[in-house]
Amino acid sequence: MAFTKQNIPVLMYHALIDEKDPDIHFVHVLKDEFSNQIKWLYDNGYKTLSLKELYDCLVNGTKIPGKAVVLTFDDGYYSLYTYATPILQQYGFNAVLFLTTAAVGEATYASLPHCAAYPPDDRPLTWGELKEMEAKGWEIHAHGHRHYNHTLHKGKALEEEISLSRQAIWDHLQFKTEFYCYPYGKYNAETLAKISELGFKAAFGIEQGFANGKNDLGRVCRIGIFVFDDIEIFRQKVRIAYGSRKEAVKFKIKAVVSRSESLLKIVRWCKQLMAK
């Protein structure tokens, strides 16, 4: 395999909102700021990649000409249909939605565990709206069925949470997703093994950084875009994966510690498995 040395920014969004509100989680971005960000990408010569194109780049070393970015959105908010889609179409950009499937068609997110700080005037998408979005350049991939923390589920329960999400997308959109995104960015050794066992090509977390050949395909890095990111911070994140050089150092130290702890957990889990 010819792993790429290219650094691809995979940007992570959630819902788009009209105005800032301290009761709404910071992962949700102002729609006007989002419009400015997409315009900046367009004006600076970026093109959007599909996850297949990103995968080919990461695994096969496929050279991406020019500047490339992947736009990802988690959960499945109606504001992506009303706000994000027209903006993306204006600039000819495609995007990826990692969909929490149990919520689709519900009036609110109240039945799911991550509902506490979602925008109160937003709602989950319907399957009809998702079909329309597909026709307008969106890819729909799996993000768990009920948005459970995968480190708190084991065995059959974990497999069901992952598989139901994929199955629902197949049943309603006739599309077999080969990519996954961990709810809350949470995973452990068993999660990584299950994702591989179920045949997903790659999975995405929330570790900050570029997607490149150094990434573990079970936990591809992304770059979170948040409500407090002005256009200068956004530019920095696209260019260096962090809002500032200082932030880059902090995250890299944190990543080394986190990976070391994860490796120890994987070793312990393998020993437990072999002992059975």
N, C-alpha and C positions, 0 to 999 in steps of 0.2 A: 504494500500500500504506500502511496506517495502522499503523506500527510502534508497539508498546506501550511505555509508560513504566513499566509495572509491573515490579517486581523479584521474580522467582520463584526461591526457593532450590531448586536441583536437587542433592539430596544424593547423594554417591557412597559406596557400601559395597562390601565384598567378601564374605568368609566371616564367619560368626559362630562364636566359640570359647567354651569353658567357662571357661578361665582364662588369664592372661597367661603368656607364655613368650618369653624373649629370642631363641629360635631361630625364632619365628614372626613374619612380617612385620607391621609396625605397622598396615597397612591393614585387618587383620582385627579385628573388634570383639567385645567380650564380649557374650554373648547377654543377660545381665541388664542391662547398660548399654543395649543396643539396646531392650529392653523398656521401660526408663525413658524413653528418648528418644521412642519412639512414644507412650507414655502422655502425655508432656508436650505433644507436638503435638496430640493429641486433646483434652486438657484445655484447651488454649489456642485451640481453635476452628479448627485447620487442616484442610483437605480435600486429598486427593491428586488430582493431575491425571494423565491419560494423556498420552502424547507428542503425540497428535493435538491434544488440548486446549492443551497448551503451544505447539505450533506455530501454532495458530490465534491464540493470544494474541500470540506474537512477531511474526507476519507480518501478520495481519489486524487487529490491535489489539483483538481480542475481550476484553472486560472480564471478568475473573474476580472474582466477588463474594466478599467476605470474604478469609480468609487461605488461601493455596495453597502446596503443596509437591509436588515430584516426588521419589520415592524410587527410586534406581537402584542396581543391584548388578552388578558385573562378574565375568565368567568362567563361573560356573555350578556352585557348590558344593552338595553334598548338604545341608549345614547350612541352606541356604535353605528346603529342603523340610521338614526336621525342626524347626528352631527359628524361622525368620523367618515362615513361612506362618501358623502358629497365632497368633502375636502380631499380625500384620497383620489376620487375620480377626477377632480379638477386638475390634478397634477399627474395623472396616469400611474398612480402607485397602487400596488397590491399589499395585502396585509394578512396576518395569521391570527385566528381566534382560537385560543385554547378554551374549550367549552365545558362548563359544569352542567351535565345533562339533566340531572333531576329537577333543576329549576326551570327548564325550558317550558314556556307556556303558562307559568304560574303568575299570579297577580303581583306577588312580592317575593323577596328572598327570605321571608320570615322562617321558613321551615329548614333553612340551611344554617350551619354553624358559623359562617363567616358574614352574617348579615348585619352585625352590630353597627358598623360605620359606613355602610354603603349609601349612596345618594338617595334620600327618601323619595324624590320625585322621579326616580329611574325605576326600571323593572326588568325582569328577565326577557330575553328575546323569545319569539315563537319560532316553530319550525318553518313556517311560511316565510317569515322575515329572513331566517338563515338561508333558505333557498335563494331568495332574492340577492342576498349578500354574496353568496357563492357566484352567482351570475355576474356580479359586479367586481370580481377579483379577489374575494376573500377565500382563504383556505380555512377549513374547520377541523380542528384536531382535539384530542382528548385531554381533559383536565379533571379527571375524577368524576364520579357520578354525584356524590353528595358533598364534595369538597372537604372530605375528612383528612385530618393529619395522618399521613401514611405511617408515621413511626408509632402510632397508637393502635394499629391493626396488624394482625398476623394471619398467616395461612389462608384459609378459604375466604375470610372476611376481606383481607387485603386484595386477593385476586378478584373478588366480586366487585369491589369498588373501582378497580382499574378496568375490568372487562365490561362492566355494564355501561361505562362511558363510551367505550369504543363501539359496543353493540348498538347503542342508541343512535350514534352517528350513522352507522351502516343502515339501520332500520328506516331512518327518516330521510337521509340524504344519499343513500346508496354509495357511500364513500368509505373505504377501509383505511382508517388512519394508521400510519406507521410511526407517528411521533406523539410524544406525551409530555405533559407539564405537571410537575408535582404541586398540589395545593399547598399554599403557604411556603413553598420551596422545601418542604420537609420530606426527608427520605432516610433510610438506613440501609444496612447491608442486605436485609431481606427484600426491601423495595427494589434495590438495584438488580438483585438476582431475578425477581419476579418480572420486571420490565424486560429483561433479556429473554427470559423463558417464554414470555408471551409474544416475542418476535418484533418488538418495537425497534426501529433502527436507531433512534436517539431519544433522549428525554432532556427536558430543560428545567433548571432550578432558578434560584435567585442569586447565586454567587456572582458578584460584580466582576466584570472583565469582558474582554473580547472573546468571541468564538474563533478558535484557531486550532491547528493541529495538535496543540498541547492539551486541549480539553478531553476529558473522559466523555465518551459519547452518552454515557448514562446520566451525565449532569453538565450539560453544555451551559456555558456562562451567558448571562444577559446583563443589560444595563438598565436599571430602573429609572424611569422618568417620573418626577413627582410634582405636586402642586406648587412647591416653593422654588422650582428650577426656572430661573429666568433664561432668556435666550443665550446669554453668555455661558451660563453653566451647561445648557444643552449642547452648545458647540463643543465645549470642553469634553463632555461625556462622549460625544460622537467621535472626537479626535483622539482622546487618550483613555476613554472608558470610565473616567472619573471626573467629578466636578472641579477638581483642582489637583495639583501635584501632591499637596499635603494629604488629601483624601486618598490618593493612589497608594501612598506609602502605608497609611493606616489599614486599608483594605487588604493589601498584599501580606502584611504581617498577620492579620486576622485569618486570611485564607490559608497560610502555612500552618497555623495552629489548628484550624478547623480540619484541614486535610489530614494532619497527623492524628488527631483524635478519631476521625472517620476511619483511617487505616487500622488503628488499634481495634476499633469496634468490629471491622470486617474480619480481622484475624481471629478475634474471640468468637465471632459467629461461626466462622469456618471450623474452628476447633470443636465447638459445640455440635455442629452438624456431623463431623467425622466421628464424634464420640457416640452418636446414637446408633 
